[in-house]
Amino acid sequence: MSDVEFVLKLRDASAMIQCACEDYLEKHVPKEEKHNWNPETIKWSQAQGTRGPYERYPGENQKAESTTDYHNLLKDLKDHDGKLSHKGYFYWVFTDMATIGRKPKTAVNS
């Protein structure tokens, strides 16, 4: 196994550990904490990244609409260090602190 293959497998293993931890924490969040945003009302755009396809909002070269769900999701992300899992999706905020990405949580294949 080459050094590159080893690092890729290590990266994939760490992603699996992160997803497992997020799943565990999501199941054990106190009942009074509820998400006050609905991701289905957000107009996601398809995009392609270095790790494969994902969805983003706003789309490339677009401006975000000022909706309550978008602002509440963005606030929730910022409150969780820019990353969170919700109903089978992994969400993150881009470095511009305004663009949101999401992709379905799936097991990483080696």
C-alpha angles and dihedrals in degrees: 000000000000124000090252092052090049093051091047091051090046090051091050092048091051090050089053091050091049092051091048091051092048091049091051093048092045090056093048101045111126111265094240092065107088131170111245095200135078114214091198091071092058116094100232120196123211115245139172121228136177089271096046138270123346140156125250139187125238099027123236110297092003130118121233118249111236099244128156093235092053093048093045092048090048091050091047090051092050089049089054098049093265098301137081144148125231131171097340098320132103112217129194138172121233123236090263085068090225106070118079126202129194138179134172114269108244136161112269112242119217 
